[in-house]
Amino acid sequence: MRKETANHQIAMPSDLKRVNRQKILEVFRSGETLTAADIHEATHISRPTVMRALQHFCNTGVLKSVGLGSATSVGGKKPEQFTFGDERKILSISLWPQTITFALCGLVGDIEALTQYEHILENDLDTAFASLQSYIQDYYREQNISTKDLYGVVLNLPGTVDYDLLLLRYNTKAPGWGTDIALEKYLRAIFGDEVALFVDNAGKAVGRAVLLDNPEYAERRLLTVFSTWGISACMIERGHVLNGRDSLIGEIGHAVISDSVETTCTCGKSGCLESLVSIKRIRQMLKDAGDEDLGTGEKVTFQSLFAASERGHALARTIVSYLAHCFATVLHNLALTYNQDTVVFQGDFAYADQHFDECLKQELCQFRYFPEKPGFSIVYDRRQLTKLAARGDSALLQRRYFSSFTNAE
């Protein structure tokens, strides 16, 4: 009897064409100048197919010919060279509680022109975006660019995001904005209809950047912990960022870890991780202890606390042990549901001292499934958060750009 094959199982010529184009274009993401022979060697795609794809991409302006290269060692015709040709930029915007940060990135390569402005995030939505537009105009003048030079814009900010509809579900740092905010309307008013737009959660933008310098993480279950004006996480499984229906996956700052603490979090609940490990709470603990050796008021930071703990300061070590306990509780619970391979601390807690690390691991090892070590590696990444956010956002739009040119005609 003849076996029928479903149509979706048959490899159509258009599918093969699309796959080949994607492989060929991916080679140019390095920004190098290449010949057809270079691409053939890198992809193992036949030279006639490579040349047809190169012609297609040159016609669309994605690639360009830069003339003939050197002849081979055995002589012969000089090969034509090609390089990436689209000179438009990606603009990354970090709209954070205390700062607004801009960075430019080419459609290949890394970020440039990172500029940060000190600014308090307004609690009124219209005022906030009017201020943002003013800062954008200043940045345009400084960099001698305009919107026509942009391929796309990425805005990252606190809060949960509906990535399909570009809705900001809620921003705990600007509750006056309301809920389910259509950010595309505000961004289109500034940038027009021609640019690509994306809205991102700040913690996920920062977490995504870790993959750029650690490609081995793309095969793991990665958990990055964003800690600065709030606590959140980015969960990345085999290179894919997990979001969930309401984009709540990763909002570990609002995990309730104590029912005996009345401190109310900005989310409305009590006993959340974010409120229990906030710098405000740490300063209150120091005040209640009556110890002024570490300083008082705004002078105490997480970095100064960890530095004092490293020096052996008794009260600092007590507080650091408490912080480690809070995080150990959350990481233990996450291990039961996510089973992470690697945890990367970013921001304030990336500066944790050896005492924090030892207390964290010791408490995790009390779980009998982790008898000798926590069961996952723990890394402290002290790189600048706003730069990481810009890199993560730019890489996201770069990937989308390259994917958009792989559809066969």
N, C-alpha and C positions, 0 to 999 in steps of 0.2 A: 504494500500500500504506500502510495506517495505521501510523504510527510509535508503538511502545509507549514509555511513559515510566516509568522505575523509580520506585517509591513514595518512595524517599528523595530524589528530585529535586523532588517536589511540595511547594510551600509550604503547610503545613497552617494552618488558622486558629489553632490553639494556638501554633504557632511565631511567628506574627505578633503574637499577644497577648503572648508572652513577650518578644519583642524590644521592643515598645512599652513594656512595663512597665520593662524595663531602662533604656531611654533616659530615661523620665520620672523614675525614681528617681535616676539618675545626676545629674540637674540639682540635686537636693537635697544632694549631697555637699559643696557649698560652704557649707552651713549657713544659707543665706539664707531669708527669708520670701518666698513666691512665690504668685502667683495662677494660675488655669488659663490665663489669657491669656499670662502670662509663660512658662509651660511650652510652650504652643502655639507661641509665637514662637521658643523655643529649640530645639524638637524637630521642628516642622512636623507634629506629630500632631494629628488633628482634635480639636476641643474636647470632643465627646461621649466620645471614647475617653479623653481626658485625665481627664475627670470620673469615669468609671467606675474608672480606675486609682487616682485620688486616694481615692475611696470605699473601694476595696479596701485600700489601704495605711493609711487611717485606722482601718478595722475591725481590722487586725492590730496596730495600735499603732506602726507604723513612722513614720507621719506624724500630725500633729494639726492641727486647724483652730484658728486664733488670731483668729477674728472677721473683721469686714468692714474692708476698706481704704478708701482715699479714692475718691471718685467721679472719673471721668475728666474731662478738661477740657471736654467737651461735655455733662457731666451724666450722668444715667442711674443705673442700679442700682449700688450699691457692691459690688465684687467680694469674694468670700470669699478669705481668705489661709490658706496652709498652710506648715508648717515641719516640720523633722525632730522626731520625738516620742519616740524611744527614748533614755532617759537613762542607760542602762548604760555601763559603761566597759570599756576594754581595759587590762589590766595587763601591762606589758613588764618582764621580769626578765633582767638580764645577770649571769650567774653566771661571773665571770672569775677568773683566778688570784689577783689581789690585791684585788679588790673585788666587792661585790654591789650592783647598781644597780636601782632600781625607778622606773617612770614610769607615769603614768596618761594615757589618751587617750580622748576621747569617740569615738563611732562616726562622728562628723563632726568635723573640726578637727584641731588639732595636739596634741602632748603637753603635759602639765603635771605639776606635783608630782614633779619628778625628784629622787630622794634617793639618795645613794651612801654605802655603808658600807665602811670598810676591813676586809678580811677575807681570810685565807689559805685558799685552796681545799683542803679536806681530801682526802686520798688514799683515804679509806674512804667508799664510796658512801652507806651508811646514815647515817654521821655528817654527811656533807655535806648531805643533804636534811633531817636533823633541825635542823641549823643554819639552813638556808634557811627552814624553817617558822617558826623563832623570829624571824628577821628580818622575815618577812612579817607576823607578828602585831604587831611593833613598828610597821611601816609602816601597817598597818590603823589602829592607835590614833592615829598622827600625822595621818592623813588623814581620820579619822572615817568609815571605810568598812568593809564586810565583803564576803565572797564573793558574797552575794546581789546586790550592786551591780555585779557584773561580767558582761559578755557573754562574754569570753574572756581567756585568758592565753597569752602567748608567752614561752618560755624560750629565750634564746640563750646559747651557751657554746662553748668550743673543741671541735674534733673533727668527725668526719664523721657525717652524720645520714641515716638512712633516713626520708624525709619521709612516706612512706605509712604506715609502721608505727610511727612515732615512736620508732625505735631509735637510740641513740647507738652507732655502730659502734666508735669508739675515741676516747678523749680523751688526747692525748699529755701534757697538763698534769696529768692525774690517772690515771696508768696502773693504779693499784690498783683502779679501778672495773671493770676487765675489758673485755670486748668484747660487742657486741650487747646493750646495756643497755636494757630496756623502761622508758623514762622515763615513759610514760603511767601506769604503775602507781604510781610515786612521786608524780606530780603529782595523780592522782585522789585519793590518800590525803590530800593537802593541800586540794584545791579541790572535791572531790566530782564528781558525774557530770553536773551541769547546764551547766557552762561549756565553751565551745569551747577546745580546746588546740592549740598548735602548738609544735614544737621546731625551732630554727634554728641554723645555724652562725654564729658571731659575725661573721666576716668578710663573709658574705653579707648579714647584717642591715645592717651598716654600708654596704656597697656599694649595696644596694637604695635607701637613702635619697637617694643622689645623684640619682635620677630625679625626686624630688619637687620639687626646685628647678631642675632642668635638663630640662624636658620634651623638648627637642630631642634629648637622648641616647636617647630611646625609639626613634628611627629608626636608631640606629647600633649598631656592635659596641663595647660599652664594657667596659673592663677596669679594675676598681678594685683597688688593692694595699693590703691591710690590714697595718699594721706596728706592732706594740707588743710584747706578750709572745711574739709569733710572726709569721710571714709567711704570708699566704694571699691569694687573689684571689677576686673575684666577677666572673664573666663573664656579661654581660647582652647578649643578642642581640635587638634590636628589642623591648626591654622585658621579655624573658623570661629569668629566671635559669637558667643551665645547671648541672645537677647531675651527671648520669650515673648509671649503675646503682648504683655504690657511693659516690656523692656525692664522688668524688675530683676531679672537674673543678674547678679553681681552687686546689688544694692545691700552689701553686707553691713554697712554702717547702721542700717535699721533692723538688724537682727537683734532680737531681745535676748539678752544674756543674763539678766537679773530681774527678779520680780520683787526684790526687797529695796530697790532704789527708786526714789520718787522723782528723780531728775527727768523732766519731760524733754523729749527730743523734738526737733523741728518737724518731724513727721507726725507728731501728735501722740506717740506712744512713750511709755516710760521704760527705762532700763535698757535702752538701745546702746550698742557698741559705740556709735559715734559720740553720744553724749557722755558716756562713761570714760572715754579716753581723750576728751577734748582738752585743749590747753586751758580753757576756762576752768574746768574741773581740777586740773593739776594745780593751777594757781590757788584755788580755794583750799586744796589739801595742804599746800605749803603754808597758807595763811593760818589755817586751823591748827597746824603743828607749831606755829609760833617760831619757825626757824627762818631767819632772814639771811643766812649765809649764801643762799642761792639767789638772793635778790627778791624783790617784791613787785607786784603789779605786772605791767607789761614787759618788764625786763626778762622775765623767765620765759624761755622758749624750749622746745623739745631738744634742740641741739645743745643748749646750755645744761639742760637736765641730764642728758646722756653723757655729756662731758664730765659733769660732776660725779655721776655714777661710775664712770671709768676711773676717776681719781680715788674712788673708795668712799665717797660721802655717804654716810649711813642712811639719812632720810631719802636722798636721791635714789639709793639702791632699793629702798622699801617701795618707793613709788614706781620705779622701773619694774620691780617684781610684780606689782599690781597690774601694770600695763601688759606685761607678758602673759599674765593669767587671763586677762580679757581676750587677747588675741588667740591664746591657746584654745580657749573655749570655742571660739568661732571656727578656727581652723580644724579642730577636732570634728565639729558637726559637719563642716564642708567635706571632710574626708569621707564621711559616711554616705554622702549624697553625690559628690562629684569625683572623689578619689583622685585628687590632683597629683601630678608627678613633681611639679616645681611651683614654689611660691616665691614671688619677687616683690619685695617691699619697695615702694617708690615714694618720694616726698619726705615728710617729716620723719617717718619711722625707718626710712632708709639709713638714717644717721644713728640708729640704735647701737648701743655699745655691746661688748662681749657679755656683760651680765644679763642684758635682755635676751640675747641669743641663747645663753645657757639655760635661763629660767624657762624660756619658751620651749626649748627642746626637751628639757627635763619633765615638764608637765605633759607634753605630748606623749612622751614615752611611758607615762603612767597607764595609758591605754594599752591593754595587753596585746592588741594586734600590732602594736609598735613597740616591741620589747627592748630594742637596743638603739633605735633611731626613729625619728618622727614618721618615717614612711614616705617622705618626700623631701627633696632638697629645698633649702631656704637661701635666697639670694638677696643682697641689699644693693639696690641700684640708686646711686646718688646723683645721677645726671639731672640737668635742669628740666623741670616738668613742662614748662611752656614750649621748650624746644622739642621735647619728646612728643607733645601733643601735635605740634605742627608737622613733625615727621610722620606720625601715624596717620593724620588726616590726609596729607599729601600723597602718601603711598596708596591710600584707599582710592582717591580720585585718579591717580595714575593707572591703577588696575582697571578701573571702570573705563577709562579712556581707551586703553589698549583692547579691551574686550569689545568695545563698540565697533572696531574696525575689522573684526574677524568674520562678520556675516558674509557669506558668499552671495554674489549677485546672480 
